[in-house]
């Protein structure tokens, strides 16, 4: 029995095709040729969005001690911080799933048209918007961060600072599927409250213009930066 097994093993080992395969493997190892999987991973990494390719302003991501984000997670967090600071672009939203959701204490915006209107609506109602602080507290899925953001209502200059816990859920394709902004404090009465309530999934698409292409997007961006 053992003799038969050894005989078969010897035949396989000395078969011309086996030798050819072994030589090919040796050549690949010697030359450092990457496997197909490694090539695919390298291609994916090369095509992955970066701070520069998206045009992200918030590139300094603060992490709680013990929390370590991957580079791709940092890009997603930076892009979301830009959105919360009133700097939306189509490139930022390209990091989202088309069927994604934005949710806060008074709004649930599902699908591109509704969540895009939310983000473009922020700078339409508030200026300036300034992030006071942020700290990423979890690198899991969802990514979680504490955010302190200051909003000034356009025209009347009423300012309000909001503290919240932001959760960023990411799909298997690496795109954002949901951002949940959970306020730590109640929505105050007054001009700020009235302005924020305008940003609801039903009414906001009616008065907020979401650019259809890169040219319109750049025009809107230039107008925002003039203010």
C-alpha positions in Angstrom: 0.0 0.0 0.0 2.8 2.4 1.1 4.8 1.3 -1.9 2.0 2.1 -4.3 1.5 5.5 -2.7 5.2 6.3 -3.1 5.2 5.1 -6.7 2.2 7.4 -7.5 3.8 10.3 -5.7 7.0 9.8 -7.7 5.2 9.7 -10.9 3.4 13.0 -10.1 6.6 14.6 -9.0 8.4 13.6 -12.2 5.6 14.4 -14.5 6.7 17.1 -17.1 3.6 19.4 -16.3 4.4 19.2 -12.5 8.0 20.2 -13.1 6.9 23.0 -15.4 4.5 24.3 -12.8 7.1 24.1 -10.0 9.6 26.0 -12.2 7.0 28.7 -12.9 6.3 29.1 -9.1 10.1 29.3 -8.5 10.5 31.9 -11.2 7.6 34.0 -9.7 9.1 33.8 -6.3 12.6 34.7 -7.5 11.4 37.6 -9.5 9.0 38.8 -6.8 6.0 38.6 -9.2 2.8 39.3 -7.3 -0.1 36.9 -7.2 -3.4 37.7 -8.9 -4.9 38.5 -5.5 -2.0 40.8 -4.7 -2.4 42.5 -8.0 -6.1 43.0 -7.5 -5.5 44.4 -4.0 -2.8 46.8 -5.3 -5.2 48.0 -8.0 -7.9 48.6 -5.5 -5.5 50.5 -3.2 -4.4 52.6 -6.2 -7.9 53.5 -7.1 -9.1 54.1 -3.5 -10.2 57.7 -2.8 -7.7 59.9 -0.9 -7.9 63.3 0.9 -6.5 64.9 -2.2 -8.6 63.1 -4.8 -11.8 64.1 -3.0 -10.7 67.5 -2.0 -11.1 66.9 1.7 -10.3 69.9 4.0 -10.5 68.1 7.4 -7.4 65.9 7.1 -6.2 65.9 10.7 -8.4 63.2 12.3 -8.3 63.1 16.1 -8.5 59.6 17.5 -9.1 58.6 21.1 -6.1 56.8 22.7 -6.2 53.1 21.7 -8.3 53.8 18.5 -6.6 53.4 15.2 -8.4 54.1 11.9 -7.3 52.7 8.6 -6.3 55.3 5.9 -9.6 54.6 4.1 -11.6 55.1 7.3 -9.8 58.4 7.8 -10.8 59.6 4.4 -14.5 58.7 5.1 -14.3 60.5 8.5 -12.6 63.6 7.0 -15.3 63.7 4.2 -18.1 63.6 6.7 -16.5 66.3 8.9 -16.4 68.5 5.7 -20.1 67.9 5.2 -20.9 68.9 8.8 -18.9 72.1 8.2 -20.9 73.1 5.2 -18.5 72.0 2.5 -20.3 69.5 0.3 -19.2 68.5 -3.1 -20.3 65.7 -5.5 -16.9 64.1 -4.9 -17.6 63.9 -1.2 -21.0 62.3 -1.9 -19.4 59.8 -4.3 -18.2 58.1 -1.1 -21.8 57.4 -0.2 -24.0 54.5 -1.4 -26.8 55.9 -3.7 -29.3 54.3 -1.3 -27.6 55.7 1.8 -29.3 57.5 4.7 -28.7 60.6 6.8 -30.5 60.7 10.1 -30.6 63.1 13.0 -33.1 63.7 15.8 -35.7 65.3 13.5 -34.9 64.0 10.0 -34.5 60.7 8.1 -33.2 61.3 4.6 -33.1 58.2 2.5 -31.5 58.0 -1.0 -29.2 60.3 -2.8 -31.7 63.1 -3.6 -32.7 63.5 0.0 -29.4 63.2 1.8 -27.6 65.4 -0.8 -30.2 68.1 -0.3 -29.5 67.9 3.5 -25.8 68.5 3.0 -26.2 71.2 0.4 -28.9 72.8 2.6 -26.6 73.3 5.6 -24.5 76.1 4.0 -27.7 77.5 2.4 -29.1 78.2 5.9 -26.0 78.6 8.1 -22.8 80.6 7.7 -20.3 80.2 9.1 -20.3 76.6 10.4 -17.2 75.7 12.5 -16.2 72.4 14.0 -15.0 73.2 17.6 -13.7 69.7 18.2 -14.0 66.1 17.2 -12.7 62.8 18.5 -13.1 59.3 17.0 -14.0 56.9 19.8 -14.5 53.7 17.7 -12.9 52.4 14.6 -15.5 49.6 14.2 -18.5 49.6 11.9 -20.1 52.0 12.6 -17.2 54.3 13.1 -18.2 56.6 16.0 -17.0 60.1 16.9 -17.9 62.9 19.3 -18.6 66.2 17.5 -18.9 69.7 18.8 -20.1 72.0 16.0 -21.0 75.7 16.0 -23.7 77.0 13.6 -24.6 80.6 12.8 -27.9 81.3 11.1 -27.6 83.4 8.0 -28.9 86.9 8.1 -29.6 87.2 11.8 -26.3 85.8 13.0 -27.8 83.7 15.7 -25.2 81.2 16.9 -25.7 77.8 18.4 -23.2 75.1 19.4 -24.4 71.4 19.3 -22.7 68.4 20.8 -23.5 65.1 19.2 -22.4 61.5 18.7 -21.9 60.7 15.0 -22.1 57.2 13.7 -20.8 56.3 10.2 -21.9 52.9 8.8 -19.9 51.5 5.9 -21.0 48.8 3.3 -18.9 45.9 2.0 -17.9 48.1 -1.0 -16.4 50.7 1.3 -19.1 53.3 0.7 -21.0 55.1 3.4 -24.5 53.6 3.9 -25.6 55.7 6.8 -24.6 58.7 8.9 -26.5 59.1 12.2 -26.1 62.4 14.0 -27.4 61.9 17.6 -27.6 65.1 19.5 -26.6 65.1 23.1 -28.7 68.2 23.9 -32.3 69.1 23.1 -33.0 71.3 20.1 -33.3 74.9 21.5 -36.2 77.2 20.6 -35.7 80.2 18.4 -34.1 81.1 15.0 -31.6 78.2 15.1 -34.3 75.6 15.7 -36.5 77.1 13.0 -33.7 77.0 10.5 -32.7 73.5 11.4 -36.3 72.2 11.1 -36.3 73.4 7.5 -33.7 70.8 6.8 -36.1 67.9 6.8 -36.4 65.2 4.2 -39.7 66.5 2.8 -39.2 70.2 2.3 -35.5 70.7 1.8 -35.3 69.2 -1.7 -37.8 71.9 -2.8 -35.6 74.9 -2.0 -32.0 73.5 -2.0 -30.2 73.1 -5.3 -28.1 70.0 -5.7 -25.6 70.3 -8.6 -26.1 67.9 -11.5 -22.5 68.0 -12.6 -18.9 69.0 -11.8 -19.3 72.4 -13.4 -22.4 73.3 -11.4 -20.7 72.0 -8.3 -17.6 74.1 -8.7 -19.8 77.2 -9.3 -21.7 76.6 -6.0 -18.4 76.0 -4.2 -17.0 79.2 -5.4 -20.1 81.1 -4.3 -19.9 79.6 -0.8 -16.2 80.5 -0.5 -17.0 84.2 -1.4 -19.3 84.5 1.6 
